[in-house]
Amino acid sequence: MINGLLGIAAAIGGITCLYLSWQKRPQNQTWLMPMGWLLNLASCVFLIRGYGGEFGVAYGLMLLPLLAWLMVLFNLEIKRKNQRATENVVFVVPATRTMLRHIALFFIVVPLSGAASAYISVALATFVPWSRVNAVVLVVMIAPLVWGLAAWWACADPTRYRPTLGISIAGLIGAAIVYSQ
């Protein structure tokens, strides 16, 4: 327990030293970077001694990036507060046509592509001569892939009618095959 707490404290100190060394500091504070890496190494040693090899390494590898991201987020909030005080906020409302186009794209990408991918995947699984369990696994593995491809096509095509028509026809064919069985 004590080794775990020492490991966490050393990790916090190490990441803080590294964070401060990456800031613009005077030349007399060059010791911060080596001290940060040394404390991070000590943190891993304490965590290994406290929780064993497997868990200690895993905790050390999870704790250091987490603390580093917390430092980055803390710095981001400080910069945002300073920027907010100096800038004027202007809200831009998109045009109605743009809003309608994005709403239509959402309905093509999410419900239409999702339903079509489910029907296509299940229809494909009915044609493979596998056991029911393997066919279900195939559906689970292939449905997100088909959905992603349909969504990519809907987003990449400059015209809306081609992907909408293609996805709808593919989904209807898949539904006809599924419900005819």
C-alpha positions as CSV (number, residue, x, y, z in Angstrom):
1,M,0.0,0.0,0.0
2,I,2.8,2.4,0.9
3,N,4.7,1.6,-2.3
4,G,1.6,2.3,-4.3
5,L,1.1,5.7,-2.7
6,L,4.8,6.5,-3.1
7,G,4.5,5.4,-6.8
8,I,1.5,7.8,-7.4
9,A,3.3,10.6,-5.6
10,A,6.5,10.1,-7.6
11,A,4.5,10.0,-10.8
12,I,2.7,13.3,-9.9
13,G,6.1,14.9,-9.1
14,G,7.7,13.5,-12.2
15,I,5.0,14.7,-14.6
16,T,5.0,18.1,-12.8
17,C,8.8,18.4,-13.3
18,L,8.5,17.4,-16.9
19,Y,5.7,19.8,-17.5
20,L,7.6,22.7,-15.9
21,S,10.7,21.8,-17.9
22,W,8.8,22.1,-21.2
23,Q,7.6,25.6,-20.2
24,K,10.0,28.5,-20.9
25,R,12.2,28.4,-17.8
26,P,15.5,30.1,-17.0
27,Q,18.8,28.2,-17.7
28,N,19.4,27.6,-14.0
29,Q,16.4,25.2,-13.9
30,T,17.8,22.6,-16.3
31,W,17.6,20.0,-13.6
32,L,13.8,19.7,-14.0
33,M,13.8,17.4,-17.0
34,P,16.2,14.8,-15.6
35,M,14.5,14.9,-12.2
36,G,11.1,14.4,-13.9
37,W,12.3,11.3,-15.7
38,L,14.0,10.0,-12.6
39,L,10.9,10.4,-10.6
40,N,8.8,8.7,-13.3
41,L,11.3,5.8,-13.2
42,A,11.1,5.7,-9.4
43,S,7.3,5.7,-9.7
44,C,7.4,2.6,-11.9
45,V,9.7,0.9,-9.5
46,F,7.5,1.7,-6.5
47,L,4.4,0.5,-8.4
48,I,6.1,-2.8,-9.3
49,R,7.2,-3.3,-5.7
50,G,3.7,-2.6,-4.5
51,Y,1.6,-4.5,-6.9
52,G,3.9,-7.0,-8.6
53,G,5.4,-7.0,-12.0
54,E,2.3,-7.2,-14.2
55,F,0.1,-4.8,-12.4
56,G,2.9,-2.4,-11.5
57,V,4.0,-2.0,-15.1
58,A,0.3,-1.7,-16.2
59,Y,-0.4,0.9,-13.6
60,G,2.8,2.8,-14.4
61,L,2.0,2.8,-18.1
62,M,-1.6,4.0,-17.4
63,L,-0.8,6.6,-14.7
64,L,1.9,8.6,-16.5
65,P,0.0,9.4,-19.7
66,L,-3.1,10.2,-17.6
67,L,-1.3,12.7,-15.5
68,A,0.4,14.2,-18.5
69,W,-3.0,14.7,-20.2
70,L,-4.4,16.3,-17.0
71,M,-1.5,18.7,-17.1
72,V,-2.2,19.5,-20.7
73,L,-5.9,20.0,-20.0
74,F,-5.1,22.3,-17.0
75,N,-2.8,24.4,-19.2
76,L,-5.5,24.5,-21.9
77,E,-8.1,25.9,-19.5
78,I,-5.7,28.6,-18.3
79,K,-5.0,29.7,-21.9
80,R,-8.7,29.6,-22.7
81,K,-9.6,31.8,-19.8
82,N,-7.0,34.3,-20.8
83,Q,-8.2,34.3,-24.4
84,R,-11.8,34.7,-23.4
85,A,-11.1,37.8,-21.5
86,T,-9.5,39.5,-24.5
87,E,-11.7,38.4,-27.4
88,N,-15.2,39.3,-28.5
89,V,-17.4,36.4,-29.1
90,V,-19.4,36.5,-32.4
91,F,-21.9,33.7,-33.0
92,V,-22.4,32.7,-36.6
93,V,-25.6,30.9,-37.4
94,P,-25.3,28.7,-40.5
95,A,-27.7,29.2,-43.4
96,T,-30.9,27.3,-43.4
97,R,-29.9,25.4,-46.5
98,T,-26.7,24.3,-44.8
99,M,-28.6,23.2,-41.8
100,L,-31.1,21.2,-43.8
101,R,-28.2,19.6,-45.8
102,H,-26.5,18.4,-42.6
103,I,-29.8,17.1,-41.1
104,A,-30.4,15.1,-44.3
105,L,-26.8,13.8,-44.2
106,F,-27.3,12.8,-40.6
107,F,-30.4,10.8,-41.5
108,I,-28.6,9.1,-44.4
109,V,-25.5,8.2,-42.4
110,V,-27.1,7.1,-39.1
111,P,-30.5,5.5,-39.4
112,L,-30.6,4.6,-43.1
113,S,-27.0,3.3,-43.3
114,G,-27.3,1.5,-40.0
115,A,-30.5,-0.3,-40.9
116,A,-29.3,-1.1,-44.4
117,S,-26.0,-2.5,-43.0
118,A,-27.9,-4.7,-40.5
119,Y,-30.1,-6.1,-43.3
120,I,-27.2,-6.6,-45.7
121,S,-25.1,-8.4,-43.0
122,V,-27.9,-10.7,-41.9
123,A,-28.8,-11.5,-45.5
124,L,-25.2,-12.3,-46.2
125,A,-25.0,-14.6,-43.2
126,T,-28.0,-16.6,-44.4
127,F,-26.0,-17.6,-47.5
128,V,-23.0,-19.0,-45.7
129,P,-23.1,-22.7,-44.8
130,W,-22.0,-22.2,-41.3
131,S,-23.6,-22.9,-37.9
132,R,-25.9,-20.3,-36.5
133,V,-23.4,-19.1,-33.9
134,N,-20.7,-18.5,-36.6
135,A,-23.2,-16.7,-38.8
136,V,-24.1,-14.4,-35.9
137,V,-20.4,-13.7,-35.2
138,L,-20.1,-12.8,-38.9
139,V,-23.0,-10.4,-38.7
140,V,-21.5,-8.8,-35.6
141,M,-18.1,-8.4,-37.3
142,I,-19.3,-7.2,-40.7
143,A,-22.2,-4.9,-39.8
144,P,-20.1,-2.1,-38.5
145,L,-17.8,-2.3,-41.5
146,V,-20.7,-2.1,-43.9
147,W,-22.2,0.7,-41.9
148,G,-18.9,2.6,-42.0
149,L,-18.5,2.1,-45.8
150,A,-22.1,3.3,-46.4
151,A,-21.6,6.3,-44.1
152,W,-18.3,7.2,-45.9
153,W,-19.9,7.0,-49.3
154,A,-22.8,9.2,-48.1
155,C,-20.3,11.8,-46.8
156,A,-17.8,11.6,-49.7
157,D,-20.2,11.8,-52.6
158,P,-21.0,15.4,-53.6
159,T,-24.6,14.4,-54.7
160,R,-27.0,13.2,-52.0
161,Y,-29.3,11.1,-54.3
162,R,-26.7,8.5,-55.4
163,P,-25.7,7.2,-51.9
164,T,-29.3,7.6,-50.6
165,L,-30.7,5.6,-53.5
166,G,-27.9,3.0,-53.4
167,I,-28.0,2.4,-49.7
168,S,-31.9,2.3,-49.8
169,I,-31.9,-0.3,-52.6
170,A,-29.2,-2.4,-50.9
171,G,-31.1,-2.3,-47.6
172,L,-34.4,-3.2,-49.3
173,I,-32.8,-6.2,-51.0
174,G,-31.3,-7.3,-47.7
175,A,-34.6,-6.9,-46.0
176,A,-36.4,-8.9,-48.7
177,I,-33.9,-11.7,-48.3
178,V,-34.1,-11.7,-44.5
179,Y,-37.9,-11.7,-44.4
180,S,-38.3,-14.2,-47.2
181,Q,-36.4,-16.9,-45.2
